[in-house]
Amino acid sequence: MLRLFFDMDAVGVAAGVAVLRAASRGGAVSGPRRALLALVADGGREPEVWEPVYQNARLVGDLEVGAAACIAAVDATLGKGRGFDAWEAWGGRVADLLVSGCDMSAQARAALHLRQGLIALLRDGDARAAERAAAAGLSLVDGEQSLPLALALGALAGLTDCLAGHVVRADVRLSDAAFLCHRGVSGALPRALALSTLGLVKLLLGDAEAASRMLDRVRLDAAAGSLPECLLLLVEGHRLYAATALGMGHTVLDLADRIGGRVRPARNLLLEAYRHLALGAVALRSGQALRALVHAQESVGCGRRAAAQFPTLVAALLQLQALADLHRVEDAEACLARWYPEWTRLGLQRIAAIACQEQAMLKARRGELDLARRYRSKALTLLPAGESLLPLHRSQAWVDELDGVLSAADAASPESAHVVIRTAGEFVVEIKGRRIYDRDWKGVRTKSLLMALVAEGCYKIPAVRLADRLWPDSEGDQAMQNLKVALHRLRRLGCAPGETPVNWVHVKHGQVSLAKGVCWVEGDGLSTRSATCRISP
């Protein structure tokens, strides 16, 4: 029965307890083991009830029962979804048993390593420590010794791989494990852990259809009714992500209502944090940045009240993304400065890389292309060699926009530049390959401003000089205000309503410049300094 317990076979354990009771063999079982079986039979959902069992087991030297009590207490806290500060004491006991319990079975020690990894990841947000625990557990069991533990530990290892940036490795290993899930001895809970983690990996790889199929396998499993409620709700959260990526609007609303209706009454703060994270991602993808920010803040709050660091670390990325979309540049940069050291220290390299990718987009949209390149390069160096910089909470169109802006910035020809200005003969402006006609200019002075910029050499022209040149009859302050309005209109030239413009006209230290790399100025018909007018690299 202890072996069944370590293998997470709840149905088998319940049947064993019933058999023992029916056969009246409880008297032949030692005190700690009898207490363990009684609590298992009663459900033992409160972590505190396992304390006396653990203490008695240690007193009589029954380390396997002590291990079972630790495991049950950790699982009970996970099921409640709050009070993860209690894991500090139980984590210490798990570590003590792993050091002193060399005579325990391989299953008992592997099951302890699994809980050690969960404590490290969820409470501390430490993916590196969780990965070490998963590896230690896997070294003790394989498919022959304990397929259920091998599947559960493989799921934990796959999740830590994803967080570290090894998404392809996680996909390969979990896809192999999925072939073993059809075996009856795999167990309902380990099977669900492996398949739901594989579904999450498919989502991270951008294959929402494969993710949806994998998550449906968990949901439609004949043994799904025996799974813990918290795991079923976690799977529903993954399905919410997949439905969003697939554009299944009605399914998204359905799932959001269903998850909220089951999570809120249970006061499960861990799942509540994940619910807000998923809804925030939905809002971000649909352009509702403010709603995404509120959900991110709620997710952070739930994680803190639960004393679980992991949801806070993940929600911080969503918070940064929402701030970037709201053009709250300083707040987004402060968010990165606050969390980047934590992400990298704890082995969350993929999250750190995505955050750098977000900063690259933020800088690119502001026309700070050198900084944008630097952030994207930094993001790539955080990932293992060969891994792609895949987005999170973003559409492919968002990635294409970033690639397009930076590709244009690296342009060596007018065909690939964002803005092309021709001055030989007729003054012609093209933005994103489309010619700007007289009807497209937002006021005569907007066009005059660009012509003046080109005539002055395109780079580092004093704003005061431009204002005096274009509005000679206006007072200084009014002329500068007119210039500010004209610059705003110039940047939005060629943009659709609601579209975020590329900042191809910079103002820095009172000087106005066309952005290097983004603009291509051809010919010198208006230029008084033709050598500096060609500002592409």
C-alpha positions in Angstrom: 0.0 0.0 0.0 2.9 2.3 0.7 4.2 1.6 -2.8 0.8 2.5 -4.2 0.8 5.7 -2.2 4.2 6.7 -3.5 3.0 6.0 -7.0 0.1 8.4 -6.5 -2.5 5.6 -7.0 -5.3 7.1 -5.0 -7.8 4.5 -6.2 -5.5 1.6 -5.3 -4.7 3.0 -1.9 -8.4 3.5 -1.1 -9.1 -0.1 -2.1 -6.3 -1.3 0.0 -7.6 0.5 3.1 -11.0 -0.9 2.5 -9.6 -4.5 2.3 -7.6 -4.0 5.5 -10.6 -2.8 7.4 -12.8 -5.5 6.1 -10.3 -8.2 7.0 -9.8 -6.6 10.5 -6.1 -6.7 10.0 -5.5 -3.2 11.4 -4.2 -4.6 14.6 -1.3 -6.2 12.8 -0.1 -2.9 11.5 2.3 -0.7 13.5 1.0 2.4 15.3 2.4 5.0 12.8 1.3 2.9 9.8 -2.2 2.5 11.3 -2.4 6.2 11.8 -1.2 6.9 8.3 -3.8 4.5 6.8 -6.6 6.1 8.9 -5.7 9.5 7.7 -5.5 8.4 4.1 -8.9 6.8 4.4 -10.4 10.0 5.9 -8.9 12.2 3.1 -6.3 14.0 5.2 -6.8 17.3 3.4 -5.4 19.5 6.1 -1.5 19.7 6.2 -1.4 20.0 10.0 -3.0 16.5 10.6 0.1 14.9 9.2 2.4 16.4 11.8 1.8 13.8 14.6 2.1 10.9 12.0 5.5 12.3 10.9 6.8 12.8 14.5 5.7 9.3 15.6 7.2 7.7 12.5 10.6 9.4 13.2 10.3 8.3 16.9 10.1 4.6 16.0 12.4 4.9 13.0 9.8 4.1 10.3 11.3 6.5 7.7 8.9 5.3 4.9 5.9 6.4 6.9 7.7 9.6 7.7 8.3 10.1 4.0 4.6 9.4 3.3 3.5 11.9 5.9 5.7 14.6 4.4 4.4 13.8 0.9 0.8 13.9 2.1 1.3 17.3 3.9 2.9 18.8 0.8 0.1 17.5 -1.4 -2.5 18.8 1.0 -1.1 22.3 0.9 -0.9 22.2 -2.9 -4.6 21.1 -3.0 -5.6 24.1 -0.9 -3.6 26.5 -3.0 -2.5 28.7 -0.1 -0.4 28.7 3.0 2.8 27.8 1.1 4.9 29.2 3.9 4.2 25.9 5.7 6.3 24.2 3.1 9.4 25.7 4.7 9.2 23.2 7.6 8.0 20.3 5.5 10.8 21.1 2.9 13.3 20.8 5.7 11.9 17.4 6.7 12.0 16.2 3.1 15.6 17.2 2.8 16.5 15.5 6.1 14.8 12.3 5.1 16.7 12.2 1.8 20.0 12.6 3.6 19.3 10.1 6.4 16.9 7.7 4.7 19.4 5.7 2.5 17.5 2.5 3.4 14.2 3.8 2.1 12.9 2.3 -1.1 13.8 4.0 -4.4 10.1 4.9 -4.8 10.0 6.7 -1.5 13.1 8.7 -2.2 11.9 9.5 -5.8 8.5 10.6 -4.5 10.3 12.9 -1.9 12.5 14.4 -4.7 9.3 15.1 -6.7 7.9 17.1 -3.7 11.2 18.8 -3.1 11.1 20.0 -6.7 7.5 21.3 -6.3 8.5 23.2 -3.2 11.5 24.8 -4.9 9.5 25.8 -8.0 6.2 27.0 -6.6 7.2 28.4 -3.2 10.6 29.8 -4.1 10.3 30.2 -7.9 13.7 28.4 -8.2 13.6 26.5 -11.5 17.3 25.4 -11.1 16.7 23.7 -7.7 13.5 22.1 -9.1 15.4 20.8 -12.1 18.1 19.2 -9.8 15.4 17.6 -7.7 13.6 16.1 -10.8 16.9 14.8 -12.1 17.7 13.2 -8.8 14.3 11.5 -8.7 14.6 10.3 -12.3 17.9 8.7 -11.5 16.2 6.5 -8.9 13.3 5.2 -11.0 12.6 4.3 -14.6 9.6 2.9 -16.5 10.2 -0.6 -15.1 10.6 0.4 -11.4 7.8 3.0 -11.3 6.3 4.3 -14.5 4.0 6.7 -12.5 6.9 8.4 -10.8 8.9 8.5 -14.0 6.1 10.3 -15.7 5.5 12.8 -12.9 9.2 13.6 -12.5 9.5 13.9 -16.3 6.7 16.4 -16.3 8.5 18.5 -13.6 11.7 18.2 -15.6 9.9 19.3 -18.8 8.5 22.4 -17.1 11.9 23.4 -15.7 13.4 22.8 -19.2 10.8 25.2 -20.7 11.5 27.9 -18.1 15.3 27.6 -18.7 14.7 27.9 -22.5 15.1 24.2 -23.5 11.7 24.1 -25.1 12.7 21.7 -27.9 14.3 19.3 -25.4 11.1 19.4 -23.3 9.0 18.7 -26.4 11.1 15.7 -27.4 11.2 14.1 -24.0 7.6 14.6 -23.1 6.4 13.4 -26.5 8.3 10.2 -25.9 6.7 9.9 -22.4 3.2 10.4 -24.0 3.6 7.1 -25.8 3.8 5.4 -22.4 0.6 7.0 -21.1 -1.7 4.5 -22.7 -0.4 1.8 -20.3 -2.8 1.1 -17.5 0.0 1.1 -14.9 0.9 4.7 -15.8 -1.7 6.0 -13.3 -4.4 8.7 -13.9 -2.6 11.5 -12.0 1.0 10.9 -13.5 -0.6 10.5 -16.9 -2.4 13.8 -16.6 0.7 15.6 -15.3 2.8 14.4 -18.3 0.1 15.1 -21.0 -0.9 18.5 -19.6 2.8 19.6 -19.4 3.3 18.5 -23.0 0.2 20.5 -23.9 1.8 23.6 -22.3 5.0 22.9 -24.2 3.1 22.8 -27.5 1.6 26.2 -26.6 5.0 27.7 -26.0 6.1 26.3 -29.3 3.2 28.1 -31.0 1.3 24.9 -31.9 -2.1 25.7 -30.3 -3.9 22.9 -32.2 -1.5 20.2 -30.9 -1.8 21.7 -27.4 -5.6 21.6 -27.6 -5.6 17.9 -28.7 -3.2 17.0 -25.8 -5.3 18.8 -23.2 -8.4 17.1 -24.5 -6.7 13.7 -23.9 -6.5 14.7 -20.2 -10.0 16.0 -20.0 -11.6 13.0 -21.8 -9.5 10.3 -20.0 -11.8 7.7 -18.5 -10.1 8.2 -15.1 -10.4 12.0 -15.2 -13.0 11.8 -12.5 -10.4 10.6 -9.9 -8.0 13.5 -10.6 -7.6 16.3 -8.0 -9.8 19.3 -8.7 -6.7 21.6 -8.7 -5.1 19.7 -11.6 -8.3 19.7 -13.6 -8.6 23.5 -13.2 -4.9 23.9 -14.2 -5.7 21.9 -17.4 -8.7 24.2 -18.0 -6.4 27.2 -17.7 -4.1 25.7 -20.4 -7.1 25.2 -22.6 -8.0 28.9 -22.1 -4.6 29.8 -23.5 -5.0 27.4 -26.4 -8.5 28.7 -27.3 -7.3 32.2 -27.3 -4.4 31.4 -29.6 -6.9 29.6 -31.9 -9.3 32.6 -31.9 -12.1 30.5 -30.3 -13.9 33.5 -28.7 -17.0 31.7 -27.3 -14.8 28.9 -25.9 -12.6 31.4 -24.2 -15.6 33.1 -22.5 -17.0 29.7 -21.5 -13.8 28.5 -19.9 -13.2 31.8 -18.1 -16.6 31.6 -16.5 -16.2 27.9 -15.6 -12.8 28.4 -14.0 -13.9 31.5 -12.1 -17.0 29.7 -10.8 -14.9 26.8 -9.4 -11.8 28.7 -8.2 -13.3 31.7 -6.4 -15.5 29.8 -3.9 -12.6 27.4 -3.1 -10.3 30.3 -2.2 -7.5 28.6 -4.0 -5.1 31.5 -4.3 -2.6 29.5 -6.5 -5.2 28.8 -9.1 -6.7 32.2 -8.7 -3.3 33.6 -9.6 -3.1 31.4 -12.7 -6.7 32.4 -13.7 -5.8 36.1 -13.6 -2.6 35.3 -15.6 -4.5 33.5 -18.3 -7.2 36.2 -18.5 -4.5 38.9 -18.6 -2.8 37.1 -21.5 -6.2 36.9 -23.3 -6.6 40.7 -22.8 -3.1 41.5 -24.0 -3.6 39.5 -27.2 -6.8 41.3 -27.9 -5.3 44.8 -27.4 -6.8 45.5 -23.9 -3.5 46.5 -22.3 -5.1 48.1 -19.2 -7.2 45.1 -18.5 -4.1 42.9 -18.9 -2.2 45.1 -16.4 -5.0 44.8 -13.8 -5.1 41.0 -14.2 -1.3 40.9 -13.8 -1.4 42.9 -10.6 -4.2 40.6 -9.3 -2.1 37.6 -10.1 0.9 39.0 -8.3 -1.3 39.8 -5.3 -2.7 36.2 -5.2 0.7 34.7 -5.4 2.0 36.9 -2.5 -1.0 36.1 -0.3 -0.5 32.4 -1.0 3.2 32.8 -0.1 4.1 31.3 -3.5 6.8 33.1 -5.5 6.4 31.4 -8.8 3.1 33.0 -9.9 4.5 36.4 -9.0 7.6 35.9 -11.1 5.5 34.9 -14.2 2.9 37.6 -13.7 5.7 40.2 -13.5 6.4 39.5 -17.2 2.7 40.1 -18.1 2.9 43.3 -16.1 5.9 44.5 -18.1 4.2 43.7 -21.4 1.0 45.6 -20.4 3.0 48.6 -19.3 4.9 48.6 -22.7 1.6 48.5 -24.6 0.3 51.4 -22.5 3.4 53.4 -23.5 4.4 53.7 -19.8 8.0 53.4 -20.7 9.6 54.3 -17.4 7.4 51.9 -15.5 8.2 49.1 -18.0 11.9 49.8 -17.6 11.6 49.8 -13.8 9.7 46.5 -14.0 12.5 45.0 -16.0 15.2 46.3 -13.7 13.3 44.9 -10.7 12.7 41.4 -12.0 15.5 40.6 -14.5 18.1 39.8 -11.8 15.5 37.4 -10.1 14.6 35.7 -13.3 18.2 35.0 -14.3 19.2 34.0 -10.7 16.4 31.4 -10.4 16.9 29.8 -13.8 13.9 31.5 -15.5 16.0 32.3 -18.6 13.1 32.1 -21.0 11.1 34.6 -19.1 14.1 36.9 -18.9 14.7 36.5 -22.7 11.1 37.4 -23.5 11.3 40.5 -21.2 14.4 41.6 -23.2 12.4 41.0 -26.4 9.7 43.2 -25.1 12.2 45.9 -24.4 13.5 45.5 -27.9 10.1 46.3 -29.3 9.6 49.2 -26.9 12.9 50.7 -28.1 12.2 50.0 -31.7 8.8 51.7 -31.6 10.5 54.8 -30.1 13.1 54.7 -32.9 16.0 53.8 -30.6 17.2 51.1 -32.9 20.7 50.6 -31.5 19.2 49.8 -28.1 16.5 47.6 -29.7 19.2 45.5 -31.4 21.1 45.3 -28.2 18.1 44.0 -26.2 17.2 41.5 -28.9 20.8 40.3 -28.9 20.7 40.0 -25.1 17.5 38.0 -25.4 19.1 35.5 -27.8 22.2 35.0 -25.6 20.0 34.0 -22.7 18.6 31.0 -24.6 20.4 27.7 -25.3 22.1 27.5 -28.8 19.6 26.7 -31.5 16.5 27.7 -29.5 14.2 30.2 -31.2 13.1 33.4 -29.5 9.4 32.5 -29.4 6.9 35.1 -28.0 4.7 34.6 -24.9 1.3 36.3 -24.7 1.9 37.8 -28.1 0.7 37.0 -31.6 2.9 36.2 -34.6 2.0 39.6 -36.1 3.7 41.2 -33.1 6.9 39.3 -33.8 6.7 40.1 -37.5 6.4 43.8 -36.6 9.5 43.7 -34.5 11.4 41.8 -37.2 10.2 44.2 -39.8 11.3 47.3 -37.9 14.7 45.9 -37.2 15.2 44.6 -40.7 14.3 48.0 -42.1 16.8 49.5 -39.6 19.5 47.3 -41.1 18.5 48.2 -44.6 21.2 48.9 -47.2 18.7 49.9 -49.9 15.6 52.1 -50.2 13.5 48.9 -50.9 13.9 47.7 -47.3 13.8 51.1 -45.4 10.8 52.1 -43.4 10.8 55.7 -44.8 12.2 56.6 -48.2 12.7 60.3 -49.1 13.7 61.2 -52.7 14.8 64.8 -53.3 16.2 64.7 -56.8 13.6 66.6 -58.9 10.2 66.1 -57.2 10.1 65.7 -53.4 8.7 62.2 -52.8 8.1 60.4 -49.5 7.3 56.7 -49.2 6.4 55.0 -45.9 6.3 51.2 -45.8 6.5 51.1 -49.6 3.4 53.4 -50.0 3.8 56.9 -51.5 2.5 59.8 -49.5 0.4 62.2 -51.7 -0.5 65.8 -50.9 -3.9 64.6 -49.5 -2.1 62.4 -46.9 -0.1 65.2 -45.3 -1.7 66.4 -42.0 -1.2 70.1 -42.7 1.1 72.1 -45.0 3.7 72.7 -42.3 4.1 69.0 -41.7 5.5 68.5 -45.2 7.5 71.8 -44.8 9.0 70.5 -41.6 10.3 67.3 -43.3 11.7 69.3 -46.2 13.5 71.6 -43.8 15.0 68.6 -41.9 16.4 67.2 -45.1 17.6 70.6 -46.3 19.4 71.1 -42.9 21.2 67.7 -43.3 18.7 65.4 -41.5 20.7 65.0 -38.3 20.9 67.0 -35.0 19.2 70.2 -36.2 18.4 72.6 -33.4 14.6 72.5 -32.7 14.7 76.3 -32.2 16.1 76.9 -35.6 13.4 74.7 -37.2 10.7 76.6 -35.2 12.0 80.0 -36.3 12.3 78.9 -39.9 8.8 77.5 -40.1 6.9 80.0 -37.9 8.9 83.2 -38.1 5.9 85.4 -37.1 5.1 83.4 -33.9 6.5 84.0 -30.4 9.2 81.6 -29.3 7.0 79.4 -27.0 4.2 79.3 -29.6 6.6 78.4 -32.4 8.0 75.5 -30.3 4.5 74.3 -29.5 3.7 74.4 -33.2 6.8 72.4 -33.9 5.8 69.8 -31.3 2.4 69.4 -33.0 4.0 69.1 -36.5 6.5 66.5 -35.2 3.6 64.4 -33.8 1.8 64.6 -37.2 5.0 63.7 -39.1 5.5 60.6 -37.0 2.0 59.4 -37.6 2.3 59.9 -41.4 1.1 56.7 -43.2 -0.3 55.1 -40.0 -3.8 53.6 -39.8 -6.1 54.8 -37.0 -5.0 53.2 -33.7 -1.7 52.0 -35.2 1.5 52.6 -33.1 3.8 54.7 -35.2 7.5 53.9 -35.7 9.5 56.8 -34.2 11.5 57.7 -37.3 11.9 61.4 -36.2 13.9 61.9 -32.9 14.1 64.8 -30.6 17.0 64.6 -28.1 18.7 67.4 -26.2 16.8 70.0 -28.2 17.9 68.6 -31.5 15.8 66.9 -34.2 17.0 64.0 -36.3 15.7 61.5 -38.8 16.4 58.0 -37.3 19.5 56.4 -38.7 18.7 53.1 -40.5 14.9 53.7 -40.5 15.1 56.4 -43.2 16.7 56.5 -46.6 17.3 59.9 -48.1 18.1 59.7 -51.8 19.5 62.6 -53.8 20.6 66.0 -52.6 18.3 68.4 -54.4 17.3 70.1 -51.1 20.3 69.3 -49.0 22.9 71.9 -48.1 25.0 69.1 -46.6 24.6 66.1 -48.9 27.4 64.1 -47.1 25.3 63.8 -44.0 21.9 63.6 -45.6 22.3 59.9 -46.5 21.7 58.6 -43.0 21.2 54.9 -43.7 24.1 52.7 -42.4 
